[in-house]
Amino acid sequence: MASYQNERVWIVGASSGIGAALAQELDSRGANLVLSARSVDKLEALQSELKGSHEISPLDITKEESIAVASISAFKSPVDRIVFLAAAYEPMWLKSSDLDTVQKIINTNLFGMVAFIKLIFPFLEEQGKGQIALCGSVAGYIGLPKGQPYSATKAATQSIAESLKLEVPSFIDVRLISPGFVKTPMTDKNDFTMPMVIEPKQAAVAILDGLKGKSFEIHFPKKFTFILKLLRLLPYWLSFKFIKRLL
Ligand SMILES: NC(=O)c1ccc[n+]([C@@H]2O[C@H](COP(=O)([O-])OP(=O)(O)OC[C@H]3O[C@@H](n4cnc5c(N)ncnc54)[C@H](OP(=O)(O)O)[C@@H]3O)[C@@H](O)[C@H]2O)c1
């Protein structure tokens, strides 16, 4: 089990699901946390459950001013790792999509993520070290039914993480997290049986193993992610057939 003793880790999207589980796991491994999201009540409830003394830095990633304020607070001491998990999702068919919801998802998952990267980067460069992990999804590997525009934003996250890895100095360690299905408030909205679904704690452990590992992409559960990676290599007529059967 990788130790995170005395590391300062900023979790963006800590108020529920994978982020909250990650906070619990990191707390048990001795890390000092900065917990961010919009729901301060949920962050406070989480903070009170944890053993260590951790900071709360409220943040709405769709608001540049909010990112700027949270960054100053997070970087008042050197930040070893940032795990960026904040995202919005609503299942919908493209043909009957609600455009306000579409805009909210794109604004959060794409604009919010890029604004966050732009605004925190000077702090990482200034401190001359640090890791940033962006959360994509296997939903970004290939278009899935009822998953847009969320899947498109997750494909974009993968692309942005790849570009970032190539753009930034090597002292900044860029990672991509690609989860399969994890049981969280986000996926509780799904009305289908999720294949190979895992618990948030399992996702948290996989992420923490991966952040200390060497691979750029941290993907899990491996059985599921390898199947989807293989599907990507097939001709479309065959991959569409398999995906319909899988879902
Ligand atoms: N669950 C899965 O199966 C699955 C699979 C693949 C990838 N993922 C990815 O894993 C990450 C975590 O998802 P989850 O399943 O744990 O979902 P979740 O429980 O809904 O958590 C989403 C987090 O994002 C925060 N958030 C949303 N909008 C925000 C905003 N504008 N500013 C700041 N924080 C915001 C939420 O907090 P507030 O509402 O309090 O702001 C919450 O803490 C996401 O990036 C998701 O796309 C999940």
The ligand as an SDF file (V2000), in Angstrom:
LIG
                    3D

 48 52  0  0  0  0  0  0  0  0999 V2000
  -18.7250    7.2220  -11.3590 N   0  0  0  0  0  0  0  0  0  0  0  0
  -18.2740    6.7080  -12.4950 C   0  0  0  0  0  0  0  0  0  0  0  0
  -18.6660    5.6040  -12.9360 O   0  0  0  0  0  0  0  0  0  0  0  0
  -17.2580    7.4430  -13.3000 C   0  0  0  0  0  0  0  0  0  0  0  0
  -16.7300    6.8050  -14.4340 C   0  0  0  0  0  0  0  0  0  0  0  0
  -15.7870    7.4650  -15.1910 C   0  0  0  0  0  0  0  0  0  0  0  0
  -15.3520    8.7150  -14.8040 C   0  0  0  0  0  0  0  0  0  0  0  0
  -15.8880    9.3230  -13.7080 N   0  0  0  0  0  0  0  0  0  0  0  0
  -15.3840   10.6420  -13.3560 C   0  0  0  0  0  0  0  0  0  0  0  0
  -14.9820   10.6220  -12.0040 O   0  0  0  0  0  0  0  0  0  0  0  0
  -15.0770   11.9510  -11.4700 C   0  0  0  0  0  0  0  0  0  0  0  0
  -15.8430   11.8910  -10.1480 C   0  0  0  0  0  0  0  0  0  0  0  0
  -17.1530   11.4390  -10.4370 O   0  0  0  0  0  0  0  0  0  0  0  0
  -18.1080   10.7670   -9.3560 P   0  0  0  0  0  0  0  0  0  0  0  0
  -18.6800    9.5690   -9.9800 O   0  0  0  0  0  0  0  0  0  0  0  0
  -17.4280   10.6840   -8.0690 O   0  0  0  0  0  0  0  0  0  0  0  0
  -19.2790   11.8540   -9.3400 O   0  0  0  0  0  0  0  0  0  0  0  0
  -19.9570   12.7190   -8.2000 P   0  0  0  0  0  0  0  0  0  0  0  0
  -20.1710   11.9270   -6.9770 O   0  0  0  0  0  0  0  0  0  0  0  0
  -21.1200   13.3720   -8.8600 O   0  0  0  0  0  0  0  0  0  0  0  0
  -18.8390   13.8280   -7.8830 O   0  0  0  0  0  0  0  0  0  0  0  0
  -18.6400   14.9230   -8.7110 C   0  0  0  0  0  0  0  0  0  0  0  0
  -17.8650   15.9600   -7.9310 C   0  0  0  0  0  0  0  0  0  0  0  0
  -17.6600   17.1010   -8.7740 O   0  0  0  0  0  0  0  0  0  0  0  0
  -18.0090   18.2740   -8.0330 C   0  0  0  0  0  0  0  0  0  0  0  0
  -18.4250   19.3460   -8.9450 N   0  0  0  0  0  0  0  0  0  0  0  0
  -19.3970   19.3070   -9.8800 C   0  0  0  0  0  0  0  0  0  0  0  0
  -19.5000   20.5110  -10.4810 N   0  0  0  0  0  0  0  0  0  0  0  0
  -18.5570   21.3090   -9.9050 C   0  0  0  0  0  0  0  0  0  0  0  0
  -18.1830   22.6610  -10.0790 C   0  0  0  0  0  0  0  0  0  0  0  0
  -18.8000   23.4640  -10.9650 N   0  0  0  0  0  0  0  0  0  0  0  0
  -17.1700   23.1630   -9.3360 N   0  0  0  0  0  0  0  0  0  0  0  0
  -16.5430   22.3810   -8.4210 C   0  0  0  0  0  0  0  0  0  0  0  0
  -16.8690   21.0940   -8.1930 N   0  0  0  0  0  0  0  0  0  0  0  0
  -17.8620   20.5710   -8.9330 C   0  0  0  0  0  0  0  0  0  0  0  0
  -19.1490   17.7960   -7.1250 C   0  0  0  0  0  0  0  0  0  0  0  0
  -19.2870   18.6230   -5.9890 O   0  0  0  0  0  0  0  0  0  0  0  0
  -20.3400   19.8220   -5.8130 P   0  0  0  0  0  0  0  0  0  0  0  0
  -21.6110   19.4230   -6.4840 O   0  0  0  0  0  0  0  0  0  0  0  0
  -20.4090   19.9300   -4.3370 O   0  0  0  0  0  0  0  0  0  0  0  0
  -19.6770   21.0140   -6.4410 O   0  0  0  0  0  0  0  0  0  0  0  0
  -18.6070   16.4330   -6.6990 C   0  0  0  0  0  0  0  0  0  0  0  0
  -17.7170   16.5910   -5.6180 O   0  0  0  0  0  0  0  0  0  0  0  0
  -15.7690   12.7870  -12.5490 C   0  0  0  0  0  0  0  0  0  0  0  0
  -14.7900   13.4770  -13.2830 O   0  0  0  0  0  0  0  0  0  0  0  0
  -16.4260   11.7370  -13.4300 C   0  0  0  0  0  0  0  0  0  0  0  0
  -16.6130   12.2040  -14.7300 O   0  0  0  0  0  0  0  0  0  0  0  0
  -16.8150    8.7190  -12.9380 C   0  0  0  0  0  0  0  0  0  0  0  0
  1  2  1  0
  2  3  2  0
  2  4  1  0
  4  5  1  0
  4 48  2  0
  5  6  2  0
  6  7  1  0
  7  8  2  0
  8  9  1  0
  8 48  1  0
  9 10  1  0
  9 46  1  0
 10 11  1  0
 11 12  1  0
 11 44  1  0
 12 13  1  0
 13 14  1  0
 14 15  2  0
 14 16  1  0
 14 17  1  0
 17 18  1  0
 18 19  2  0
 18 20  1  0
 18 21  1  0
 21 22  1  0
 22 23  1  0
 23 24  1  0
 23 42  1  0
 24 25  1  0
 25 26  1  0
 25 36  1  0
 26 27  1  0
 26 35  1  0
 27 28  2  0
 28 29  1  0
 29 30  1  0
 29 35  2  0
 30 31  1  0
 30 32  2  0
 32 33  1  0
 33 34  2  0
 34 35  1  0
 36 37  1  0
 36 42  1  0
 37 38  1  0
 38 39  2  0
 38 40  1  0
 38 41  1  0
 42 43  1  0
 44 45  1  0
 44 46  1  0
 46 47  1  0
M  CHG  2   8   1  16  -1
M  END
$$$$
